[in-house]
Amino acid sequence: MMAAKFIKPMVVTEGLARTPMPTPADILISGNGDTEAYIPFSSTDGTVISGIWSSEAFSKKKFHPNDMEFCYLIEGDVKISDTEGNASEFSAGDAFVVEPGFDGVWESKTAVKKYFVIAKCQ
C-alpha cells in the first residue's frame, strides 16, 4: 500500500539524514552547542518548518520575537528561563509552546530530542 498523499511520517530512528546546526558563539552559554535537525517539512513561503531536533547538554540564549514554536520532548530534560528569572522545566513526554515575544535561555539539561513546529506569526 502506498502512503496517503501529503502525509509524511516523522519517525525517530538512527540514520536519519540530519543537518548539523552548530549554535552561534554569540548565543552559546555553556556546552559545545552542537545540535542536529531532521526537517522533512518547510513551507514554500518559509513561514513554517517542522522536524526532529537533538542536542547534547548545553545552554543558549533563545529569542522568539515574531514566531512560535511547538515542542514535544521525545527524550531528555529542558529548562527554559525568561529574562525575569521565571523558569519552566519539561521532560520526555511533555509538550509546550514557546510564544512570540519570548526572550530568555534554553537549557538542555541532558541529551534532548524533540519534535518541533516553528511558525512565523507576523
ZIDA-V468632 format. One record per residue. N is the residue number from 1. RES is the residue in three letters. PSI is psi as a letter, one per 40 degrees, with the letter a starting at -180 (NA if undefined). BURIAL is I if it has 16 or more other C-alpha atoms within 10 Angstrom, else O. Layout:
BEGIN
n=N res=RES psi=PSI burial=BURIAL
n=N res=RES psi=PSI burial=BURIAL
END
This chain:
BEGIN
n=1 res=MET psi=h burial=O
n=2 res=MET psi=i burial=O
n=3 res=ALA psi=i burial=O
n=4 res=ALA psi=i burial=O
n=5 res=LYS psi=i burial=O
n=6 res=PHE psi=e burial=O
n=7 res=ILE psi=h burial=O
n=8 res=LYS psi=h burial=O
n=9 res=PRO psi=i burial=O
n=10 res=MET psi=h burial=O
n=11 res=VAL psi=h burial=O
n=12 res=VAL psi=h burial=O
n=13 res=THR psi=i burial=O
n=14 res=GLU psi=i burial=O
n=15 res=GLY psi=e burial=O
n=16 res=LEU psi=i burial=O
n=17 res=ALA psi=g burial=O
n=18 res=ARG psi=i burial=I
n=19 res=THR psi=h burial=O
n=20 res=PRO psi=h burial=O
n=21 res=MET psi=g burial=O
n=22 res=PRO psi=i burial=O
n=23 res=THR psi=h burial=I
n=24 res=PRO psi=i burial=O
n=25 res=ALA psi=d burial=O
n=26 res=ASP psi=e burial=O
n=27 res=ILE psi=e burial=O
n=28 res=LEU psi=h burial=I
n=29 res=ILE psi=d burial=I
n=30 res=SER psi=i burial=O
n=31 res=GLY psi=a burial=O
n=32 res=ASN psi=e burial=O
n=33 res=GLY psi=e burial=I
n=34 res=ASP psi=h burial=O
n=35 res=THR psi=i burial=I
n=36 res=GLU psi=i burial=I
n=37 res=ALA psi=i burial=I
n=38 res=TYR psi=h burial=I
n=39 res=ILE psi=g burial=I
n=40 res=PRO psi=e burial=O
n=41 res=PHE psi=h burial=O
n=42 res=SER psi=h burial=O
n=43 res=SER psi=i burial=O
n=44 res=THR psi=d burial=O
n=45 res=ASP psi=e burial=O
n=46 res=GLY psi=e burial=O
n=47 res=THR psi=e burial=O
n=48 res=VAL psi=h burial=I
n=49 res=ILE psi=i burial=I
n=50 res=SER psi=i burial=I
n=51 res=GLY psi=a burial=I
n=52 res=ILE psi=h burial=I
n=53 res=TRP psi=i burial=I
n=54 res=SER psi=i burial=I
n=55 res=SER psi=i burial=I
n=56 res=GLU psi=i burial=I
n=57 res=ALA psi=h burial=I
n=58 res=PHE psi=i burial=I
n=59 res=SER psi=i burial=I
n=60 res=LYS psi=i burial=I
n=61 res=LYS psi=i burial=I
n=62 res=LYS psi=h burial=I
n=63 res=PHE psi=h burial=I
n=64 res=HIS psi=g burial=I
n=65 res=PRO psi=d burial=O
n=66 res=ASN psi=e burial=O
n=67 res=ASP psi=i burial=I
n=68 res=MET psi=i burial=I
n=69 res=GLU psi=h burial=I
n=70 res=PHE psi=h burial=I
n=71 res=CYS psi=i burial=I
n=72 res=TYR psi=h burial=I
n=73 res=LEU psi=h burial=I
n=74 res=ILE psi=d burial=I
n=75 res=GLU psi=i burial=I
n=76 res=GLY psi=a burial=I
n=77 res=ASP psi=h burial=I
n=78 res=VAL psi=i burial=I
n=79 res=LYS psi=h burial=O
n=80 res=ILE psi=h burial=I
n=81 res=SER psi=h burial=I
n=82 res=ASP psi=i burial=I
n=83 res=THR psi=e burial=O
n=84 res=GLU psi=e burial=O
n=85 res=GLY psi=e burial=O
n=86 res=ASN psi=i burial=O
n=87 res=ALA psi=i burial=O
n=88 res=SER psi=i burial=O
n=89 res=GLU psi=i burial=O
n=90 res=PHE psi=i burial=I
n=91 res=SER psi=i burial=I
n=92 res=ALA psi=h burial=O
n=93 res=GLY psi=e burial=O
n=94 res=ASP psi=i burial=O
n=95 res=ALA psi=i burial=O
n=96 res=PHE psi=i burial=O
n=97 res=VAL psi=h burial=O
n=98 res=VAL psi=h burial=I
n=99 res=GLU psi=i burial=O
n=100 res=PRO psi=i burial=I
n=101 res=GLY psi=e burial=O
n=102 res=PHE psi=h burial=I
n=103 res=ASP psi=h burial=I
n=104 res=GLY psi=a burial=I
n=105 res=VAL psi=h burial=I
n=106 res=TRP psi=h burial=I
n=107 res=GLU psi=h burial=I
n=108 res=SER psi=h burial=I
n=109 res=LYS psi=d burial=I
n=110 res=THR psi=a burial=O
n=111 res=ALA psi=h burial=O
n=112 res=VAL psi=i burial=I
n=113 res=LYS psi=h burial=I
n=114 res=LYS psi=i burial=I
n=115 res=TYR psi=i burial=I
n=116 res=PHE psi=i burial=I
n=117 res=VAL psi=h burial=I
n=118 res=ILE psi=h burial=I
n=119 res=ALA psi=h burial=I
n=120 res=LYS psi=h burial=O
n=121 res=CYS psi=e burial=O
n=122 res=GLN psi=NA burial=O
END
